């Protein structure tokens, strides 16, 4: 099946951010590191949106208000969801607003120019008691291993929320 897959775009892992379920591992990779290992060694092109980039796509009062002001029911519902999760995320991460993790994948698919990235070798720790599920990203190419993933690093957060708001405005 792998030869028929053009690209895998995933939200998972972390580098500078570390993890969100253990100090070393992000949830999506942690729950099945062996499967993640298989994905990253499959040879299929990968674009990876780690916590480092998703933690830049933060909800703020201004952004939530813009979504709430949309002339449809969707805006009010999405704004309420954001406010609900934002409280938890602000307390956990000590930052202004909650990150929108999975929407970063869709934003990259729709408008990749909102993101900066680097091609890196990514390996998954599958055995260590302390770092099980860790994404080991060779950001500085110190291993000499070939890159197997495009790792997103930064997002234009204002552009991201403009895209999100515009797309939500199309819904009934």
URQUI-V731921 format. One record per backbone hydrogen bond with DSSP energy under -1.0 kcal/mol. CO is the residue of the C=O (numbers start at 1). NH is the residue of the N-H. Records with the same first field share a line. If there is no record, write none. Layout:
BEGIN
CO: NH / NH
END
This chain:
BEGIN
1: 4
2: 5
8: 47
10: 49
13: 51
25: 20 / 21 / 22
26: 30
27: 31
32: 36
33: 37
34: 38
35: 39
36: 40
37: 41
39: 42
45: 8
46: 150
47: 10
48: 152
49: 12
50: 53 / 54
51: 55
53: 56
56: 58
57: 100
60: 64
61: 65
62: 66
63: 67
64: 68
65: 69
67: 70
70: 72
73: 77
74: 78
75: 79
76: 80
77: 81
78: 82
79: 83
80: 84
81: 85
82: 86
83: 87
85: 89
86: 90
87: 91
88: 92
89: 93
90: 94
95: 97
98: 59
101: 104
102: 105 / 106
103: 107
104: 108
105: 109
106: 110
107: 111
111: 114
112: 115
114: 156
116: 153
118: 151
120: 148 / 149
121: 138
123: 136
125: 133
128: 132
131: 134
134: 125
136: 123
137: 139
138: 141
149: 120
150: 48
151: 118
154: 116
155: 157
156: 160
157: 161
158: 162
159: 163
160: 164
161: 165
162: 166
163: 167
164: 168
165: 169
168: 171
END
